[in-house]
Amino acid sequence: MKLRQNQFIPVVPVVAAMEAGLLNEIDLDITVTKGSADQLQALLAKETDLAVTAIDNLFEWTRSGADLRLIAQVERTAPLGIYAHAEFASLKDLTGRTFSVDAIANGFSLVARHLLTSAGVRVEYVEQGGARERLQALLSGEADATILAPPFDTMAENAGKRLLATVTDLMPTFPGQGLVVRADRVQSEPLTRYLRALHEAVALTESMADQAGIDMLKRHGVERGANAMWATRPRTLRVDPEGLRAITNIRESLGMLPPDVNLSALHDPAPLNIATGIER
């Protein structure tokens, strides 16, 4: 049975599993998405089984009727930065300016909103899609600032844009992307084999020298941002409860915490436990 995965960018566990041949016997079809809205529609239409995405998306996706489970964390933290035109020297300089986001009510845009609000900065948020679209909005002047991850952060820097803040520095417990699965695929054998392969791949990366890991990413098409992507690779696929609390606290601080969605309750450790032999 084929596993269909929807993602924005490559992630280290999947790349390492490909490199080591751990996915050779797994029928995995990867689709690159333009934005989280497209991911949600694909999940609702059952056109995809898995999504590599911002864990926060589970709040709005669940409220939209998607029955999903968070089963793994594929980035230790989010290598995200707020980038702006060179004339802006600090977050406060963005007051009254346009800020490009994927979706204003969910995802990584919320950590940007939290950081800006905490700095006392009010901006005009404009929904423009995934990282490629946000970068283009910044480069074209449609937006004054946005939040970007590798490799798009490097592309922004190469175009003369200024890094104003990083999530890693300001919120070190904020988690990177998670692996989300449709609830009806949670107990599937292909998923178990896939998680086992990713688990083995993470173990392999632990014994790799940094330069070897960076070179591996470049061999798989990550020309820009490979250093940051490698630096934020997960040491384990297990979801960090501190990260879930950080996401929940951000929503609470923004007055956007849905009373009917519990992020911790959507985390199902069983598939990974079964794949790694902890449960049977």
C-alpha positions as CSV (number, residue, x, y, z in Angstrom):
1,M,0.0,0.0,0.0
2,K,1.4,3.4,-1.0
3,L,2.0,6.1,1.6
4,R,1.4,9.6,0.3
5,Q,3.3,12.4,2.2
6,N,2.7,16.2,1.7
7,Q,5.5,18.5,2.8
8,F,7.0,22.0,2.3
9,I,10.7,21.1,2.3
10,P,12.9,18.0,2.8
11,V,13.5,17.0,6.4
12,V,16.7,15.3,7.7
13,P,15.1,12.0,8.8
14,V,13.5,11.4,5.4
15,V,16.6,12.4,3.5
16,A,18.8,10.2,5.7
17,A,16.4,7.3,5.2
18,M,16.6,7.7,1.5
19,E,20.4,8.0,1.5
20,A,20.7,4.8,3.5
21,G,18.3,2.8,1.3
22,L,15.9,2.4,4.2
23,L,12.9,3.4,2.1
24,N,13.7,1.1,-0.8
25,E,11.0,-1.3,0.2
26,I,8.5,1.4,1.1
27,D,6.1,2.8,-1.5
28,L,6.4,6.5,-0.5
29,D,5.0,9.3,-2.7
30,I,6.1,12.8,-1.7
31,T,4.3,15.9,-2.8
32,V,5.7,19.4,-2.3
33,T,2.9,21.8,-1.1
34,K,2.4,25.5,-1.7
35,G,0.8,26.1,1.7
36,S,-0.9,24.7,4.8
37,A,-4.3,25.3,3.3
38,D,-3.4,22.9,0.4
39,Q,-2.2,20.4,3.0
40,L,-5.5,20.5,4.8
41,Q,-7.5,20.1,1.6
42,A,-5.4,17.1,0.6
43,L,-5.9,15.5,4.0
44,L,-9.7,16.1,4.0
45,A,-10.0,14.7,0.5
46,K,-7.9,11.7,1.5
47,E,-5.5,12.6,-1.3
48,T,-2.6,12.4,1.2
49,D,-2.0,10.2,4.2
50,L,0.8,12.2,6.0
51,A,1.8,15.8,6.3
52,V,5.1,17.3,7.5
53,T,3.9,20.6,8.9
54,A,3.9,23.1,11.7
55,I,2.4,21.3,14.7
56,D,0.2,24.3,15.5
57,N,-1.8,23.6,12.3
58,L,-3.5,20.8,14.2
59,F,-5.7,23.3,16.1
60,E,-7.3,24.8,13.0
61,W,-7.3,21.6,11.0
62,T,-9.1,19.7,13.7
63,R,-11.7,22.5,13.9
64,S,-12.1,22.2,10.1
65,G,-13.2,18.6,10.5
66,A,-9.9,16.7,9.9
67,D,-9.4,13.7,12.1
68,L,-5.6,13.7,12.5
69,R,-2.9,12.5,14.9
70,L,0.6,13.9,15.6
71,I,2.9,10.8,15.6
72,A,6.4,12.2,15.4
73,Q,8.6,15.3,15.5
74,V,10.9,15.6,12.5
75,E,12.7,18.8,13.5
76,R,14.1,19.5,16.9
77,T,13.3,23.1,16.8
78,A,12.2,25.5,14.1
79,P,15.0,27.2,12.2
80,L,12.8,30.2,11.5
81,G,13.9,33.8,11.2
82,I,12.0,37.1,10.6
83,Y,13.4,38.8,7.5
84,A,12.8,42.3,6.3
85,H,14.1,44.9,3.8
86,A,17.5,46.2,4.7
87,E,16.2,49.6,5.9
88,F,14.5,47.9,8.9
89,A,17.0,47.4,11.8
90,S,14.7,45.9,14.4
91,L,11.3,44.4,15.0
92,K,10.0,47.8,16.2
93,D,10.8,49.3,12.8
94,L,8.1,47.0,11.4
95,T,5.3,48.9,13.1
96,G,2.5,49.6,10.6
97,R,4.2,47.6,7.8
98,T,3.0,44.5,5.9
99,F,4.0,41.1,7.1
100,S,3.6,38.1,4.8
101,V,2.2,34.8,6.4
102,D,1.0,31.5,5.2
103,A,-2.3,31.5,7.1
104,I,-3.0,34.2,9.7
105,A,-4.8,31.9,12.2
106,N,-2.4,28.9,12.4
107,G,1.0,27.5,11.7
108,F,4.3,29.3,12.1
109,S,2.6,32.6,11.5
110,L,1.5,32.4,15.1
111,V,5.0,32.4,16.5
112,A,5.8,35.4,14.4
113,R,2.7,37.1,15.7
114,H,3.7,36.2,19.3
115,L,7.2,37.6,18.9
116,L,5.9,40.8,17.3
117,T,3.2,41.3,19.9
118,S,5.6,40.7,22.7
119,A,7.8,43.4,21.2
120,G,4.9,45.8,21.1
121,V,4.8,45.8,17.3
122,R,1.5,46.0,15.3
123,V,1.7,45.1,11.6
124,E,-0.6,44.3,8.8
125,Y,-0.7,40.6,8.2
126,V,-1.2,39.4,4.6
127,E,-1.8,35.8,3.6
128,Q,0.4,34.9,0.7
129,G,1.0,31.1,1.0
130,G,4.0,28.9,1.7
131,A,7.6,29.9,2.0
132,R,8.3,30.3,-1.7
133,E,5.3,32.6,-2.0
134,R,6.3,34.6,1.1
135,L,9.9,35.0,-0.1
136,Q,8.7,36.2,-3.5
137,A,6.4,38.7,-1.8
138,L,9.4,40.0,0.2
139,L,11.7,40.2,-2.8
140,S,9.1,41.9,-5.0
141,G,8.2,44.5,-2.3
142,E,4.6,43.2,-1.8
143,A,5.6,42.6,1.8
144,D,8.0,44.4,4.1
145,A,8.8,41.3,6.2
146,T,8.0,37.7,6.7
147,I,9.1,34.5,8.5
148,L,11.3,32.0,6.7
149,A,13.0,28.7,7.2
150,P,15.8,27.1,5.2
151,P,16.5,27.2,2.3
152,F,14.5,30.4,1.8
153,D,16.2,32.3,4.6
154,T,19.5,32.0,2.8
155,M,17.9,33.1,-0.4
156,A,16.5,36.2,1.4
157,E,20.0,37.0,2.8
158,N,21.6,36.6,-0.6
159,A,19.1,39.1,-1.9
160,G,20.2,41.6,0.7
161,K,17.3,41.2,3.2
162,R,18.0,41.6,6.9
163,L,17.5,39.0,9.6
164,L,15.8,40.8,12.6
165,A,15.2,37.9,14.9
166,T,15.3,34.1,15.2
167,V,12.8,31.8,16.9
168,T,15.6,29.7,18.2
169,D,17.1,32.6,20.1
170,L,13.8,34.0,21.4
171,M,11.8,30.8,22.0
172,P,14.3,27.9,22.3
173,T,11.5,25.4,23.3
174,F,9.4,26.1,20.2
175,P,9.3,22.8,18.2
176,G,10.0,22.2,14.6
177,Q,7.7,20.4,12.2
178,G,5.8,17.4,13.1
179,L,4.6,14.3,11.2
180,V,0.8,14.3,11.1
181,V,-1.3,11.3,9.9
182,R,-4.9,10.7,9.1
183,A,-6.5,8.8,12.0
184,D,-7.7,6.0,9.6
185,R,-4.1,5.3,8.7
186,V,-2.6,5.2,12.2
187,Q,-2.6,1.4,12.5
188,S,-1.5,0.7,9.0
189,E,1.5,-1.6,8.4
190,P,3.1,0.7,5.8
191,L,3.1,3.5,8.4
192,T,4.8,1.2,11.0
193,R,7.5,0.3,8.5
194,Y,8.0,4.0,7.5
195,L,8.4,5.1,11.1
196,R,10.8,2.3,11.7
197,A,12.9,3.5,8.8
198,L,12.8,7.1,10.0
199,H,13.8,5.9,13.5
200,E,16.8,4.0,12.1
201,A,17.7,7.0,10.0
202,V,17.8,9.3,13.0
203,A,20.1,6.9,14.8
204,L,22.4,6.9,11.7
205,T,22.6,10.7,11.7
206,E,23.8,10.7,15.3
207,S,27.0,9.0,14.2
208,M,27.6,11.3,11.2
209,A,30.0,14.2,11.3
210,D,28.4,17.6,10.7
211,Q,30.0,18.1,7.3
212,A,29.0,14.6,6.2
213,G,25.4,15.4,7.1
214,I,25.4,18.7,5.3
215,D,26.9,17.1,2.2
216,M,24.2,14.5,2.3
217,L,21.5,17.1,2.3
218,K,23.2,18.9,-0.6
219,R,23.2,15.6,-2.6
220,H,19.5,15.5,-2.1
221,G,18.8,18.9,-3.5
222,V,19.2,21.1,-0.4
223,E,21.7,23.6,-1.9
224,R,20.8,26.4,0.5
225,G,20.1,26.2,4.2
226,A,21.7,22.8,4.6
227,N,23.7,23.9,7.6
228,A,20.7,25.2,9.5
229,M,18.6,22.2,8.5
230,W,21.3,19.8,9.8
231,A,21.7,21.8,13.0
232,T,18.0,21.5,13.9
233,R,17.7,17.8,13.0
234,P,15.9,15.7,15.6
235,R,17.9,13.5,17.9
236,T,14.7,11.5,18.4
237,L,11.3,11.3,16.6
238,R,9.5,11.5,19.9
239,V,7.3,14.6,20.3
240,D,8.6,17.0,23.0
241,P,5.8,17.8,25.5
242,E,7.6,21.1,26.2
243,G,7.1,22.1,22.6
244,L,3.4,21.3,22.8
245,R,3.2,23.5,25.8
246,A,5.1,26.3,24.1
247,I,2.6,26.2,21.1
248,T,-0.4,26.2,23.5
249,N,1.0,29.1,25.5
250,I,1.5,31.1,22.3
251,R,-2.1,30.6,21.3
252,E,-3.3,31.5,24.9
253,S,-1.2,34.7,24.8
254,L,-2.8,35.7,21.5
255,G,-6.3,34.9,22.7
256,M,-6.6,32.2,20.0
257,L,-6.6,29.0,22.1
258,P,-9.7,26.9,21.0
259,P,-11.5,25.5,24.0
260,D,-12.5,22.4,22.1
261,V,-9.0,21.3,20.9
262,N,-6.3,19.8,23.2
263,L,-3.0,19.5,21.4
264,S,-1.6,16.9,23.8
265,A,-4.7,14.7,23.2
266,L,-4.0,14.7,19.5
267,H,-0.5,13.4,20.1
268,D,-0.5,9.6,19.6
269,P,2.8,8.0,20.6
270,A,1.6,4.4,19.9
271,P,2.6,4.2,16.2
272,L,6.2,5.2,17.0
273,N,6.2,2.9,20.0
274,I,5.1,0.0,17.9
275,A,7.6,0.8,15.2
276,T,10.5,0.9,17.6
277,G,9.4,-2.2,19.6
278,I,8.2,-0.5,22.8
279,E,4.6,-1.6,22.2
280,R,3.2,-4.6,20.3
